[in-house]
Amino acid sequence: MDQNELLKAQEKGLIEIADREIAEDEEIYGDDEIIQLVSFMIDDVEYGIDILSVHEILRIPSLTRLPNTPEFIKGVINLRGNVIPVVDARIRFGFPVAAETDLTRIIVIQTGEKKIGLMVDNVHQVVRIPERNVDEPSKMIEGVSEEFIYGIGRLSDRLIVILNLDNIVFLDEELKDIE
């Protein structure tokens, strides 16, 4: 599903939207910047990525495994003539490997000039959060690596870990090791 289809699905109610949860916040915060995220689950943790970075959400297609790649690179897919690496978010974030289910999806995202697929347990919903409700991870927990985390979003009684997409595939140090 591409970004336009995602927004149409949102309008038709096919994807749950957390707008009602922030309606009161919008009244309180007035003109604060609102960020829209596509949220997804890995185990019991909810993560979010900027909706403008999302190109498509796919069911799991056949993957081509590549030799000598990091364990978190599940392989590559052919998406309309483009070869796109697929990162298993569970492995990349240090979670145990789990079997794919009917809910497992690949979120095709744009990071820098690259498109990558991010394999997740379940795409959850489109979420809107006032920028004021996003805290830097270092303010919440000491020692939390900012290499993957942009911030922690507060939405009613939920916390959403907002990802920094720039480092999902490789960190600068890993790039130096590969080159």
C-alpha positions in Angstrom: 0.0 0.0 0.0 1.6 3.3 -1.0 1.3 6.6 0.9 -1.9 7.7 -0.9 -3.5 4.3 -0.3 -2.5 4.5 3.3 -4.2 7.9 3.7 -7.3 6.6 1.9 -7.4 3.5 4.1 -7.1 5.9 7.1 -10.1 7.9 5.8 -12.2 4.8 5.2 -11.4 3.6 8.8 -9.5 0.5 7.6 -6.5 1.6 9.6 -7.2 2.8 13.1 -6.3 6.4 13.8 -5.5 7.8 17.2 -7.0 11.2 16.4 -9.6 11.1 19.2 -6.9 10.5 21.7 -5.3 13.9 20.9 -8.4 15.9 20.2 -8.2 17.3 23.8 -4.4 17.9 23.4 -5.0 19.9 20.2 -7.3 22.2 22.1 -4.7 22.5 24.9 -1.7 23.0 22.7 -3.4 25.1 20.0 -1.1 25.7 17.1 1.7 23.3 18.1 3.2 21.3 15.3 1.5 17.9 14.9 3.6 14.9 13.7 2.0 12.0 11.9 3.5 8.5 12.4 2.8 5.1 11.1 3.0 3.0 14.3 4.0 -0.7 14.4 4.6 -3.3 17.0 7.7 -5.5 17.8 6.8 -7.7 20.7 4.8 -5.5 23.0 6.6 -2.3 22.1 5.0 0.3 19.9 7.3 2.2 17.4 6.6 5.0 15.1 8.1 6.4 11.9 7.2 9.6 10.1 4.4 9.0 7.7 6.2 11.1 5.0 9.0 8.5 5.0 6.7 5.6 4.3 6.3 4.7 0.6 4.4 1.4 0.9 3.3 -1.3 3.3 3.7 -4.9 1.9 2.8 -8.4 2.8 6.0 -10.5 2.9 7.1 -11.2 -0.6 9.8 -13.8 -1.5 13.2 -12.6 -0.3 16.5 -13.2 -1.9 19.2 -13.8 0.7 22.6 -12.3 0.0 25.9 -13.8 1.1 28.2 -12.0 3.6 25.5 -9.6 4.9 24.8 -8.8 8.5 22.3 -11.1 10.2 19.6 -8.3 10.4 19.6 -8.0 6.6 17.0 -10.6 5.7 17.6 -10.2 2.0 16.4 -8.1 -0.9 13.1 -7.7 -2.8 12.3 -6.6 -6.2 9.8 -3.7 -6.0 8.8 -2.7 -9.5 12.3 -3.0 -10.8 14.1 -1.6 -7.7 16.2 -3.9 -5.6 15.5 -3.0 -1.9 17.2 -4.4 1.1 15.0 -5.7 3.9 16.0 -5.2 7.5 14.5 -7.4 10.2 13.6 -4.8 12.9 13.5 -7.5 15.6 17.1 -8.6 15.0 18.3 -5.0 14.4 16.9 -3.9 17.7 18.1 -6.9 19.7 14.8 -8.8 20.0 14.7 -12.6 19.7 13.9 -14.0 16.2 10.2 -14.8 15.8 8.3 -16.7 13.2 6.5 -14.7 10.5 2.7 -14.4 10.8 -0.1 -13.2 8.7 0.3 -9.8 10.3 4.1 -9.5 9.5 4.6 -6.6 7.1 7.4 -4.8 5.3 7.3 -1.1 5.6 9.1 0.4 2.6 10.7 3.7 3.8 13.0 6.4 2.4 16.1 7.1 4.4 18.4 9.6 2.9 18.6 8.7 -0.8 17.9 5.0 -0.1 14.7 3.0 0.0 14.7 0.1 2.5 12.2 -2.4 3.7 11.7 -2.7 7.5 10.2 -6.0 8.5 7.9 -5.6 11.5 5.5 -7.8 13.5 2.4 -5.8 12.8 1.5 -2.4 11.4 -0.7 -0.9 14.1 -2.2 2.5 13.2 -1.6 6.1 12.0 -0.9 8.3 15.0 -0.9 12.1 15.4 1.1 13.5 18.2 1.8 17.2 19.1 5.5 17.9 18.9 5.4 19.1 22.5 4.5 15.5 23.5 7.8 14.1 22.1 10.7 13.8 24.6 14.4 13.2 23.7 15.3 9.6 24.8 18.2 10.8 26.8 15.9 12.9 29.0 13.8 9.8 29.8 16.4 7.1 30.3 20.2 7.5 30.7 22.3 5.4 28.4 19.6 5.0 25.7 21.2 5.0 22.4 20.1 7.8 20.1 21.5 5.9 17.1 18.0 4.4 16.5 15.7 6.6 18.6 14.6 10.1 17.7 12.3 10.5 20.7 9.6 9.0 22.9 6.1 10.2 22.0 3.4 10.4 24.8 -0.1 9.8 23.6 -2.6 9.5 26.5 -1.5 6.4 28.4 0.8 5.1 25.6 4.5 5.6 24.9 5.6 5.4 21.2 9.3 5.0 20.4 9.9 7.3 17.4 12.7 5.9 15.2 15.6 7.8 13.7 15.6 6.2 10.2 19.1 7.4 9.2 20.8 4.5 11.1 18.4 1.7 10.5 20.5 -0.1 7.9 24.1 0.8 8.9 25.7 3.0 11.5 28.7 5.1 10.3 31.2 2.7 12.0 29.6 -0.3 10.2 29.9 1.5 6.8 33.6 2.1 7.5 34.1 -1.6 8.2 32.3 -2.6 5.0 34.3 -0.2 2.8 
